[in-house]
Amino acid sequence: MASRPNNPADTIAAIATAPGRGGIGVVRISGPGLAGFAARLTGKWPQARRATVADFLAADGSAIDQGLLLYFPAPHSFTGEDVVELQGHGGPVVMRELLARCRELGARLAEPGEFTKRAFLNDKLDLAQAEAVADLIDASTAQAARSALRSLSGEFSRQVHALVEQLTNLRMLVEATLDFPEEEIDLLRDTDTEQRLEQLCLALTELRGRARQGSLLRSGLTVVLAGLPNVGKSSLLNRLAGEERAIVTEIAGTTRDALKETIQIEGIPLHIIDTAGLRDTADQIERMGIERTWQEIAKADVVLQIVDARAGITPADCAIAARLPAGIERIIIENKCDLAQTAVARFEAQGQIHLRLSAKTGAGMPLLHDELLRVAGWIGHGEDAILARERHLDALTEASAHLEAATGNLERLELAAEELRLAQNALTAITGEFTADDLLGVIFSRFCIGK
């Protein structure tokens, strides 16, 4: 592993609990030689890894608060430095006074994410694990929290390290062949290098798939409801949301602007957007709503094109479909099957998936749930998803491209060796073995203060 710079020898402090009032508030301190710091603050010499009841003292010796003192000497702490935690009463005034007292004793206010950054710089966490700390805090669903915890425990990092180890062995074989071209033994053929490279590509593809699933837990799937007026878009939004979020009337053009609602299906956040009905109109406000509809469609991951099951696919519906951007997944929802007196169904026609359901009664909604999970690629893959970030996906994609290039250049070993080296650099950037300092600044600046 590449060496990391040592932390500056200063002491940092921050309130580690959320703003506002609470039963307990925590001030966290990290730095060198904190046993004496704690003694000046409490009048007691701290015992390692043992909770001690103590008064937290002001400069004049008066008590600011009473609570628990915890001391974790280096290197056996979260940051790898001495760490002190003051667990007091969670009032904002008390917390601010405790923090001010720490600053009087020589600590400075910690920057966002600085505790976790120090843990990374002191080899307590790799970069993927450090990012998982923030992901666990920010998790919006139980599934996202479980995936973040798996990454924090090192599962994602172990997968990456396994790929790097295989890649390192391949590089050794290729470069050994380059270094000893006069040898009669063909190292690449005898060691099945081509097959090993193919297996490595497959393993990387599998990891990319798991990472893509995890990225959905972070950002969710954007689903736009589109179609002619009065086909039941707002009713479908209400049914998906489980409550009356949109006004539903028999009057065409009731919805004038996009209405957004976030729901969860099996832990996947879905951002459902109800839009204005698409039609020619002289109403200026309705035209503005229709323009916004097309703007939302352009940003969608999937478009549910709603049609009236009684009328079927009309020329106007076909005109809407023709205007949809290429590459956006489209599912045709034949709504109002109860009024059309047709059965709930999923079928394909001319290569296009149709779902026949009733937003009003809820008949057929499980079919829609399953179809959205299919579009997300979630069915059968949810439990092993990795809560990946955009930079992780970019690195995995870059590594995959270099491995493919290496496969195509096995007859030109110099080029293959360079592609393998670039693939390894891309993978090690995930765990932070080779990471630019400016990227570290961006990553940790997005953490909350106190972490």
C-alpha positions, -999 to +999 in steps of 0.1 A: +000+000+000+012+035-008+023+055+022+000+082+034+011+115+049+011+118+087-015+139+104-005+174+116+003+172+153-026+194+165-057+188+185-092+190+170-126+191+187-162+192+176-197+185+188-204+150+175-241+148+180-268+164+159-278+200+164-307+207+188-317+194+222-312+158+232-308+137+263-271+132+256-246+154+237-210+144+228-179+165+223-152+146+205-115+155+207-086+139+188-049+147+189-016+139+207-011+136+244-048+140+254-045+124+288-032+157+303-058+176+283-086+155+299-070+159+333-071+197+330-107+196+318-120+173+345-095+173+374-091+135+369-064+115+351-084+094+326-083+056+325-080+040+291-112+027+276-131+031+309-161+054+313-156+077+343-181+100+358-166+135+359-173+172+362-164+192+331-147+222+345-144+258+333-112+278+336-122+291+371-128+256+383-166+258+382-186+229+366-199+234+331-216+200+332-214+165+346-212+134+325-190+106+313-153+109+303-140+083+278-103+081+268-089+060+240-051+062+237-034+059+204-032+039+183-063+020+196-089+046+186-110+056+157-086+082+144-054+063+154-046+093+177-055+099+213-093+104+214-114+118+243-152+119+243-172+140+267-207+127+271-228+153+287-263+166+287-275+174+252-285+210+255-271+234+228-258+259+254-239+232+274-224+217+242-212+251+230-196+259+264-179+225+265-165+231+230-154+266+239-135+252+269-118+226+247-107+255+224-094+274+255-072+244+263-056+244+228-079+225+205-091+239+173-125+234+157-125+203+135-132+206+098-161+186+082-150+149+081-117+156+097-120+128+123-126+102+096-099+118+074-074+113+102-086+076+105-079+072+068-045+089+069-035+068+099-045+035+081-074+028+104-098+028+074-093+028+037-110+054+015-140+032+006-146+025+042-142+061+052-169+071+026-191+044+039-192+063+073-209+092+056-231+069+035-243+051+067-252+085+083-270+097+051-288+064+044-324+071+035-336+034+036-329+004+058-314-014+027-291+015+021-279+014+057-272-023+055-252-019+023-233+010+038-225-011+069-211-039+046-188-014+029-178+000+063-169-035+075-146-038+045-165-060+021-162-037-009-125-031-002-119-069+001-135-074-033-113-047-048-082-060-032-089-095-045-091-080-081-059-061-075-041-092-063-051-111-094-041-082-116-007-079-099+000-116-106-010-110-143+014-081-145+042-101-131+037-128-158+035-103-186+065-082-175+085-114-168+079-124-205+090-089-216+122-090-194+132-125-207+122-127-243+150-151-251+135-178-230+122-207-250+094-213-225+063-193-234+052-180-199+019-166-211+008-199-227+020-221-199+003-201-172-031-197-191-027-159-190-055-153-215-079-174-195-069-157-162-074-123-178-109-134-190-118-145-155-106-112-141-128-094-166-158-114-155-151-108-118-148-071-125-181-071-144-198-088-115-185-062-091-196-034-114-231-048-114-232-049-076-219-014-075-245-001-099-273-017-078-258+000-047-257+034-065-295+032-069-298+031-031-280+065-030-298+083-058-329+063-065-347+057-098-365+087-114-399+076-128-419+101-149-457+095-154-465+108-189-495+107-212-526+124-225-548+143-201-573+124-179-557+090-184-551+085-146-515+098-141-524+115-108-544+085-096-514+063-102-492+087-083-516+086-054-517+048-055-480+045-055-476+070-027-503+054-007-521+087+000-539+115-018-509+136-030-524+148-063-558+163-071-579+140-092-609+152-112-627+143-144-616+176-159-588+173-184-557+194-177-562+195-139-524+189-133-505+220-144-471+214-129-448+185-121-456+169-087-428+148-071-431+121-045-405+097-032-415+062-023-397+030-015-401-005-031-380-031-014-356-004-001-351+012-035-360+050-035-382+058-064-388+095-073-422+095-089-430+126-110-466+133-120-468+157-150-492+177-170-512+159-197-495+162-231-518+178-257-521+209-279-537+237-259-542+274-261-540+278-223-506+295-216-503+281-181-510+246-193-485+250-221-458+259-195-467+228-176-464+207-207-429+222-214-419+212-179-432+177-186-408+173-215-380+186-193-387+160-166-390+133-193-355+142-205-341+135-170-360+103-164-346+068-159-379+053-169-411+067-184-445+052-175-466+061-205-502+060-193-530+052-217-567+046-212-574+009-215-608+016-230-594+035-260-562+014-263-531+029-281-544+060-300-525+080-327-520+107-300-503+081-278-481+070-306-471+107-312-460+110-276-440+078-278-423+090-309-411+122-291-396+103-261-358+105-260-339+075-272-324+053-245-350+060-219-369+028-207-406+030-215-434+010-200-469+014-213-495+014-185-530+005-198-549+021-169-586+019-160-589-018-168-617-020-143-638+004-165-627-014-197-636-047-180-603-064-190-581-085-168-549-074-151-520-086-172-484-081-182-476-087-219-454-076-247-465-062-281-441-052-308-412-055-284-428-031-259-439-041-223-475-034-214-491-035-180-528-036-177-540-023-143-563+000-124-548+029-104-582+035-089-588+000-074-551-010-070-556-041-092-523-050-109-501-027-088-478-056-078-470-061-115-459-025-117-437-028-085-420-059-100-415-041-133-398-011-117-375-034-097-367-052-130-358-019-146-336-011-117-319-045-120-328-051-084-345-085-085-322-112-072-294-087-065-305-065-037-290-082-007-254-081-020-255-046-034-225-023-027-234+012-018-211+027-045-204+063-052-201+078-087-163+079-084-163+041-076-184+034-107-161+056-128-130+037-115-146+003-121-156+013-156-121+027-163-105-005-151-128-026-172-119-006-203-082-011-197-086-048-191-105-051-224-077-032-241-051-055-226-070-085-238-068-072-274-031-065-271-017-098-258+003-101-291+019-067-283+030-072-247+043-037-241+008-023-248-009-050-227+015-044-198+006-007-198-031-013-199-028-037-170-009-010-150-036+016-157-063-009-147-045-015-114-042+023-108-079+027-114-089+000-089-065+012-062-079+047-064-112+032-049-095+023-016-072+054-017-039+037-022-032+061-051-054+092-046-047+129-053-048+152-022-073+175-039-097+146-043-094+137-006-103+173+002-135+171-019-145+137-004-141+146+033-155+182+030-189+166+023-189+149+057-207+164+087-186+182+114-179+157+142-172+128+118 
